[in-house]
């Protein structure tokens, strides 16, 4: 046992003993019965019951004049209630959505990184990492089920996705 451990045990044990002595009942001390409840006399600074009743009535007067609207909030319903005439506006929205041409959004850039390129004879193999995975691929192999390897150069790899968009990964310098 080290000296520091011994000191910590000594201090901790002393604290437990002191706490036990502080909260334990003292058998030698005489016990006195609890004193009967003493009724306090209201001082001049404290308001009397009549004054408190008048103050409460005065505070209630302004709130009685205000009428509250009925609540429309239902905590058990997720969506607000539907309006009574949505059919015409809904038809217009459906027609306008059908007329608008679809915008081609390019796929997001791959989260893949080129970690290295290995060459054995005339065959090159690319080592790609991304999304917590490591892929060892050759030309024509699929990467992450989304990309196909087109070419592997000594410092770059060309990937093509299903839509035909190409992405070039460069070996970090």
N, C-alpha and C positions, 0 to 999 in steps of 0.2 A: 504494500500500500504506500503510495507516495505521500509526501508531506502535505501537498495541496489537498489531496483527497481526505486525509485525516483532519485537516483544519475545517474543511467543508462539512464533514460529518459532526465534528465537535460543535460548530456554530449552529447547524441545523438541529441537532439534538437539544442544545441549550434553548433554542427558540421554541421547540415543542414542549419542553418541560416548563418554560415560563408561561406559555399559553395555558397549559393544563392547570398550573397553580392559580392563574388569574381567574379562570372560569369555574373552578371547583368550589362547591359550597364550603364554608368554614364551619365545622361542627362546634367549635367552642364559642361562637358569637351568639349572643342572646337574640331570639327572634321576637319581633314586635308585630302585633296584628296590624293589617293595613288600616290606615286612617279612614274614617267615614267621609263620604263625599261632602265637601264644603261648598255651599252655594255662594257664588260670587255676587257681590252687589254691583249693579251696573254703574260705571263711573260717568261723569259728566261728558267725557270725550266720546263715549260709545253711544250710538243711536239706540233708541228704544224700539220695541216691537211695532208701536204705532207709526213711528217715523219710517221704519223700513217698509211697512205696508203702503204708506203714502208714496214713497219713492218708487216702489214696484208698480203701483197703479199709474204713476206719471210716466214711467218708461214704457208701459204697455199701450198708452194712448196713440203714439205715432204709428205703431205697427198694426193697430186695428184698422186704421184708415186705408192701408194699402191692401189691394186685392191681388192675389197671385194668380198667374195663368196656370191652367192645368198642364202638367208635365207631359211632354211627348216622348220622353226618353224611356226606352224599355231595356233594362240591363240584360234581358234574356234573348234579345234579338241582335244579330250581328249587323245586318244591313238596315238602312232607314226604310220606312214604308215607301212603296212605289206610288207615283202620282197617278191620277185617274186617266190622263190622256197621253200615254207614252207611245201608243201604237203608230201615230202619224210620224212622230219624230224618229221612232225606231226604223220605220221604213225608209225615211230619208237617209239615215245613217248607213243602213245596209246598202242602199243604192250608191251613195257616195264612196263607200268602201270598195264596191265592185268596180267603179269607174277608175279609181286611182291605180296607176300601174305599180306593180311590185318593184321595189328598189332592191337591187342586188347588193347585199352587204358582203364585203370580202370576209373570208374566214379570219378569225383572230390569228395573230402570229403564233407559231408553235412555241411552246415553252421548252423546246428541246435545245440542247447545247452540244456542240461537237467537242468531245473530250479528247479524241485522238484518232489516228488513222494507222492501221497496221498493214504491211505489205508482205506477202509470202509468194515469191515468184512473181507472176504477172497479176495475181489476184489481190485486190485491195479490200480491206474490211474496215468499216467505220464504227467507232465507239461513240454512241450518243447517250446523253443522260437528260432526264427530265421527268417531272411528276413523280419523283421518288423511284424511278426505274432506270436501269442501264440496259441499253440495246446494243447488241453486237450484230451488225447487219452488213450485207453485201448488196451489189447492184441487183435491183428487182425485188428486194425483200420489202415487207410491209413493216412500218414503224407505228406503234401505238394504235394499230387498226385504222389509221386515218391517212397516213402518208406512204408513198412508195419511193424508194431510193432510185434516182435516175442515173446519176454519175457520182463517182467518188474520185476526187483528185487528191494530191498529196496534202493539201491544206484546206480543201472545201468539199462539201457534200451538197448535192442538189436534190431537194425533196419535191414531190408533186402530190397535192391532195386530190380527193375525189372530184372536185369541181374543176380541176385543171390548173389551179394557181400553183406557181412554183415558189419555193423558198430556198435560199442559199444559206447554209450554215458555214461559218468560217472558223477555223481553229484559232483560239485565242493566243495572242502573242505574249 
